[in-house]
Amino acid sequence: MRAWQLNGVYDLQNHKSPLELTDLLIPVPEKDEVLIKIICCGVCHTELDEIEGRTPPPHYPIIVGHQVVGVVEKLGVDVKQLRLGARVGVAWIFSACGVCEFCKTGFENLCPDFKATGRDANGGYAEYMVVKEKFSHPIPESIKDHEAAPLLCAGTVGFRALKLTEIKNGQTLGLAGFGGSNHLVLKLARHLFPDSRILVFARSKEEQSFALSIGATWAGDISERPPVQSHAIIDTTPAWKPITDSLLKLVSGGRLVINAIRKEASDKKELLNISYHDHLWMEKEIKTVANVTRKDVEEFLKLATAIPIKPAIQIYPFDLANQALLDLKHKHVKGAKVLVMG
């Protein structure tokens, strides 16, 4: 099979081909596993974090990619639910131990043995992959292949972030950054909280116009003063500056939810400018999102089907994986990017 492998850490400002196209043997499913023939795989900012060393894999080489859609090609021993030909998805959560205190209480995303697809185990930038049956997710028939891919991470982690805001209908929600995740959060929030104002903080006029076209109440740069303060803000940016700016835009008792697995270090000095009185006083809260659970994926796919939520997508052929990553790094993103197998 063909697969895009990551062999080390690269600086994407200077390196144009971080992934190497390789021919590998098709993996064989072991006990409780299924072999998936991959149809498409979403391209996520977390791949940039892996490539640039902010969340490096424990070993190299590794096949990246964690928004995987495909069909079951072969069953391992003791597979009980899935059938050959079933269409399934694989999300960021590749496995968890199932026996620790976190797994037993519904927080398997915090499991100390949590393994991430495409980082701790081979992922979806390939023609085939294996995964345990209970960590694959049936895709509803109404959702197309390329639409399903971003829902498995950008949508699901956005759904978890929205839950963590604890926002109520009628309260104001802010979204800092407007790429693959927050454009889905906006669509979800418009449905769940129809009386809420939704403010979008985005760098480019294109992103701001896109946000307004799909239901934002107001859109502007993070440095601008919005018409009202937010009860909660979800930050999906790779930078530190939106953290300090967002804290200034919260009401008393407001909550900032940081939905980014890592922050880039280039402007970390901005954190030194935090003022307790201006940024943190009046019982403001900061909450982070760590991974997702299988329940998050299942619940969000049901919601996405019912609403329905259709992500904005840019499709790239499988051979242009490196180009998709460079575009994600250097260009403003409208929606989500998806690699489609030829």
C-alpha positions in Angstrom: 0.0 0.0 0.0 1.0 3.6 -0.4 1.4 5.7 2.7 2.7 9.1 3.7 5.3 8.7 6.6 6.7 11.3 8.9 10.4 10.5 9.7 11.3 13.3 12.0 10.8 17.0 13.0 10.8 19.6 10.3 10.5 23.4 10.1 7.7 24.1 7.7 8.9 27.6 7.1 11.8 26.0 5.2 10.9 22.4 4.5 8.4 21.8 1.7 8.1 18.0 1.8 7.8 16.9 5.4 6.1 13.6 4.6 7.7 10.8 2.5 5.5 8.7 0.1 6.4 5.0 0.8 5.3 1.6 -0.2 4.4 -0.6 2.8 2.8 -4.0 3.4 -0.9 -3.9 4.1 -1.3 -4.4 7.9 -3.0 -7.5 9.2 -5.8 -7.0 11.8 -5.1 -8.8 15.1 -7.6 -9.7 17.8 -10.5 -7.3 18.1 -9.2 -5.3 15.2 -10.5 -4.5 11.7 -8.6 -3.6 8.5 -10.0 -0.4 6.9 -9.6 0.5 3.3 -9.3 4.3 3.5 -11.5 6.5 1.3 -10.4 9.9 2.7 -8.7 11.5 5.6 -9.0 15.0 7.0 -6.0 17.3 7.3 -5.7 18.8 10.8 -3.6 21.5 12.4 -2.4 18.8 14.8 -0.4 17.3 12.0 1.5 20.6 11.9 2.2 20.2 15.6 3.5 16.7 15.0 5.7 17.7 12.1 7.1 20.7 13.9 7.7 18.9 17.1 5.1 20.4 19.5 3.5 17.0 20.0 6.1 14.6 18.5 5.3 10.9 18.0 7.0 8.5 20.4 8.8 6.8 17.5 9.5 7.3 13.8 8.5 6.6 11.1 4.8 7.2 11.7 1.8 7.5 9.3 -0.1 10.7 10.4 -3.8 11.5 10.0 -6.7 11.1 12.4 -9.9 12.0 10.6 -10.2 8.8 8.7 -13.2 7.4 6.7 -13.1 4.0 5.0 -14.8 0.6 4.7 -14.0 -2.5 6.6 -11.9 -4.8 4.4 -11.0 -7.6 6.8 -12.1 -8.7 10.3 -9.8 -9.9 13.1 -10.6 -12.6 15.5 -13.4 -11.8 18.0 -14.8 -8.9 16.1 -18.5 -8.9 17.0 -20.3 -5.9 15.7 -18.8 -4.7 12.5 -19.3 -6.5 9.1 -17.3 -6.5 5.9 -18.1 -3.4 3.8 -19.3 -1.3 6.8 -18.4 2.3 6.4 -16.6 3.6 9.5 -14.5 6.5 10.8 -11.5 6.7 13.1 -11.0 9.8 15.3 -8.0 11.2 17.3 -8.7 8.6 20.1 -7.1 5.4 18.9 -7.3 3.6 22.2 -7.4 4.0 26.0 -6.8 1.5 28.7 -10.4 1.0 29.8 -9.5 0.3 33.5 -8.1 3.5 35.0 -10.2 6.0 37.0 -10.6 8.2 34.0 -11.8 5.5 31.7 -14.3 4.2 34.3 -15.8 7.6 34.9 -16.3 8.6 31.2 -13.1 10.6 30.8 -11.1 8.2 28.7 -9.7 11.3 26.9 -7.6 11.8 30.1 -6.4 8.2 30.4 -2.6 8.1 31.1 -2.4 5.4 28.4 -4.4 7.4 25.8 -3.1 6.7 22.3 -3.7 9.1 19.5 -4.3 8.1 15.9 -1.5 9.2 13.6 0.8 10.1 16.5 1.0 7.0 18.8 -0.3 4.6 16.1 -0.3 4.7 12.3 -3.1 6.8 11.0 -5.0 7.7 7.8 -2.6 9.2 5.3 -2.4 5.8 3.7 -4.5 3.4 1.7 -5.2 1.0 4.7 -5.0 1.0 8.4 -6.0 -1.2 11.4 -7.9 -0.2 14.5 -9.7 -1.9 17.3 -13.3 -2.5 16.5 -14.6 -0.6 19.6 -12.6 2.5 18.5 -14.1 2.7 15.1 -17.4 4.6 14.5 -20.1 3.8 12.0 -20.8 6.7 9.7 -24.4 7.7 9.2 -25.7 7.0 5.6 -26.7 10.6 5.1 -23.2 12.0 5.6 -20.9 11.8 2.5 -17.4 10.4 2.9 -15.5 13.7 2.5 -18.0 15.5 4.7 -17.6 12.9 7.5 -13.8 13.3 7.8 -13.7 16.7 9.4 -16.6 15.8 11.7 -14.4 13.2 13.3 -11.9 15.7 14.8 -12.6 19.3 14.0 -16.3 18.8 14.6 -16.1 16.5 17.6 -13.4 18.4 19.5 -15.3 21.6 18.8 -18.4 19.9 20.2 -16.5 19.0 23.3 -15.2 22.5 23.6 -18.7 23.9 23.3 -19.9 21.6 26.1 -17.0 22.8 28.3 -18.1 26.4 27.9 -21.3 25.6 29.8 -23.0 28.3 27.8 -26.8 28.7 28.0 -29.2 29.9 25.3 -29.3 33.6 25.1 -25.7 34.1 26.4 -23.0 35.4 24.1 -20.4 33.0 22.6 -17.1 34.1 21.1 -15.0 32.1 18.7 -11.3 33.0 18.4 -10.0 31.6 15.1 -12.2 30.4 12.3 -10.8 27.4 10.6 -11.8 23.7 10.4 -13.2 23.5 14.0 -14.8 26.8 14.8 -16.8 27.0 11.6 -18.5 23.8 12.7 -18.9 25.1 16.2 -20.7 28.1 14.8 -23.1 25.9 12.9 -23.7 23.7 16.0 -24.2 26.7 18.3 -26.6 28.4 16.0 -28.8 25.3 16.3 -28.4 24.6 20.0 -28.5 28.2 21.2 -30.8 30.1 18.7 -31.1 33.2 20.9 -27.4 33.6 21.5 -25.1 36.1 19.9 -22.0 34.6 18.3 -19.0 36.8 17.8 -16.1 35.6 15.6 -12.6 36.8 15.9 -10.6 36.1 12.7 -7.6 37.6 11.1 -8.6 37.9 7.5 -11.6 39.7 5.9 -12.3 36.5 4.0 -12.7 34.5 7.2 -14.8 37.3 8.7 -17.1 37.4 5.7 -17.4 33.6 5.7 -18.4 33.7 9.4 -21.1 36.2 8.8 -22.4 34.3 5.8 -23.0 31.2 8.0 -24.6 32.9 11.0 -22.2 34.9 13.0 -23.7 38.0 14.7 -20.4 40.0 14.4 -16.9 39.3 13.0 -13.7 41.2 13.4 -10.0 40.9 14.4 -9.1 39.7 17.8 -7.6 43.1 18.5 -10.9 44.9 17.8 -13.5 45.8 20.4 -16.7 43.7 19.9 -20.2 45.2 20.5 -20.6 43.1 23.6 -18.6 41.0 26.0 -18.8 37.2 25.8 -20.0 34.8 28.4 -17.6 32.2 26.9 -14.9 32.2 24.2 -13.5 29.1 22.4 -10.0 29.7 21.2 -8.7 27.4 18.3 -5.7 29.4 17.3 -2.1 28.2 17.4 -0.9 31.5 19.0 -0.7 32.9 22.5 -1.9 36.5 21.8 -5.6 35.5 21.3 -5.5 34.1 24.9 -4.7 37.5 26.4 -7.0 39.3 24.1 -9.9 36.9 24.7 -9.6 37.2 28.5 -10.2 41.0 28.1 -13.4 40.2 26.2 -15.1 38.0 28.8 -17.9 39.1 31.2 -17.3 38.7 34.9 -17.4 34.9 35.6 -16.8 34.2 31.9 -14.9 31.1 30.7 -12.2 30.8 28.1 -11.9 27.3 26.6 -8.6 26.7 24.8 -9.1 24.1 22.0 -5.6 23.6 20.8 -3.3 20.6 21.5 -0.2 22.9 21.5 0.6 26.6 21.2 3.4 27.8 19.0 6.2 29.5 20.9 6.8 32.5 18.6 4.8 35.0 20.7 4.9 33.4 24.1 6.2 36.7 25.5 2.6 38.0 25.1 1.7 35.9 28.2 4.1 38.1 30.3 1.7 41.0 29.6 -1.2 39.4 31.6 -2.6 41.6 34.2 -4.4 39.9 37.1 -6.8 42.8 37.4 -7.6 43.2 33.7 -7.4 39.6 32.5 -8.2 37.2 35.4 -10.0 39.0 38.2 -13.8 38.8 38.6 -13.8 35.0 38.7 -12.9 34.5 35.0 -12.0 30.9 34.2 -9.6 29.1 31.8 -10.4 25.6 30.7 -8.5 23.4 28.2 -9.7 20.7 25.9 -7.7 17.4 26.0 -8.5 14.9 23.2 -12.0 13.5 22.8 -13.9 10.4 24.0 -15.7 7.9 21.9 -19.0 9.2 23.4 -18.1 12.7 22.0 -17.7 11.2 18.5 -21.0 9.2 18.7 -23.0 12.1 20.1 -21.7 14.6 17.6 -22.3 12.4 14.6 -25.9 12.1 15.7 -26.2 15.8 16.0 -24.5 16.5 12.7 -27.0 14.1 11.0 -30.0 15.6 12.7 -29.2 19.3 12.2 -27.6 18.6 9.6 -24.1 20.0 9.7 -22.3 20.2 6.4 -18.6 21.3 6.7 -17.0 23.6 4.1 -14.3 21.5 2.5 -11.3 21.9 0.2 -10.4 18.5 -1.4 -6.9 17.5 -2.2 -5.8 14.3 -4.0 -3.8 11.8 -2.0 -0.6 12.7 -3.9 -0.8 16.3 -2.7 -0.6 15.6 1.0 2.4 17.8 1.5 0.8 20.6 -0.4 -2.3 20.4 1.8 -0.2 20.7 4.9 1.8 23.7 3.6 -1.5 25.4 2.6 -2.8 24.8 6.1 0.3 26.3 7.5 0.7 29.3 5.3 -2.7 30.2 4.0 -6.0 31.3 5.5 -8.3 28.3 5.6 -11.9 28.4 4.6 -13.4 25.3 6.4 -11.5 22.0 6.4 -9.1 20.2 4.1 -9.6 16.6 3.1 -7.2 14.1 1.3 -9.1 11.8 -1.0 -7.6 8.5 -2.1 -7.3 8.0 -5.9 
